[in-house]
């Protein structure tokens, strides 16, 4: 497995894909930005999460852990496209975000 999901999805494109995945997961759980920020216990602010979702800021591993825990049943690796089979750059926009993987 390579360091990125696929060669076509790196840099800013990967940051945006992660942001879309985060936003869709948050919305699917009925959470506001403020509610999700509160669930991270101070690791992520509302503005940080908004920046991640809009692809303005790249998410750190620490933030991915906090957000995955706050969202409940996903892993940081899933959130960051680190354990994907198909390339999210080649999947449809809904394919890249559906069915989050459950934690073991």
C-alpha positions in Angstrom: 0.0 0.0 0.0 1.3 3.4 -0.9 1.5 6.5 1.4 -1.5 8.1 -0.3 -4.8 6.5 -1.5 -3.8 6.9 -5.1 -1.3 9.0 -7.1 -4.0 11.2 -8.5 -5.3 12.1 -5.0 -2.5 13.9 -3.1 -1.9 17.3 -1.6 -4.8 19.6 -1.8 -7.1 17.1 -3.4 -6.6 14.7 -0.5 -7.2 17.4 2.0 -10.5 18.2 0.3 -11.5 14.6 0.1 -10.8 14.1 3.9 -12.8 17.3 4.6 -15.8 16.0 2.5 -15.7 12.7 4.4 -15.6 14.5 7.7 -18.5 16.8 6.8 -20.7 14.0 5.5 -20.0 11.9 8.6 -20.8 14.8 10.9 -24.0 15.7 9.1 -25.1 12.1 9.0 -24.9 12.0 12.8 -26.9 15.2 13.1 -24.1 17.1 14.7 -23.3 20.8 14.4 -19.7 22.0 14.2 -20.0 23.3 17.7 -21.3 20.0 19.0 -18.5 18.0 17.3 -15.9 20.5 18.6 -17.3 20.0 22.2 -17.0 16.2 21.8 -13.3 16.5 21.1 -12.6 17.9 24.6 -10.7 20.9 23.4 -8.5 19.1 20.8 -10.4 20.7 17.8 -12.2 24.0 17.7 -15.3 24.8 15.7 -13.3 26.9 13.3 -10.6 24.2 12.9 -13.3 21.6 12.0 -14.9 24.0 9.5 -11.4 24.5 7.9 -10.9 20.8 7.7 -14.3 20.3 6.1 -13.7 23.0 3.5 -10.3 21.6 2.6 -8.5 24.8 3.8 -6.5 23.1 6.5 -4.9 19.7 6.6 -5.9 17.5 9.6 -3.3 16.3 12.0 -3.2 12.7 13.2 -4.0 14.0 16.7 -7.1 15.7 15.3 -8.1 12.6 13.4 -8.0 10.6 16.5 -10.1 13.1 18.5 -12.6 13.5 15.7 -12.9 9.7 15.1 -13.5 9.2 18.9 -16.1 12.1 18.9 -17.9 10.7 15.9 -18.2 7.3 17.6 -17.8 4.4 15.3 -15.1 5.3 12.8 -11.3 5.0 12.9 -8.8 7.8 12.3 -7.4 5.6 9.4 -10.8 5.6 7.7 -11.2 9.3 8.2 -7.8 9.9 6.6 -8.2 7.4 3.7 -5.4 5.3 5.1 -7.2 1.9 5.0 -9.1 2.3 1.7 -9.2 -0.4 -0.9 -10.6 1.6 -3.9 -9.0 4.9 -4.7 -11.3 7.8 -3.5 -10.1 9.8 -6.4 -11.7 7.4 -8.7 -14.9 6.7 -6.7 -18.0 8.8 -7.0 -18.5 11.4 -4.3 -20.9 9.3 -2.4 -18.8 6.2 -2.6 -15.9 7.9 -0.9 -17.8 8.7 2.2 -20.4 6.0 2.7 -20.2 3.1 5.2 -17.6 4.1 7.7 -15.7 1.2 9.0 -16.4 0.2 12.6 -13.7 0.1 15.2 -12.5 -3.3 16.2 
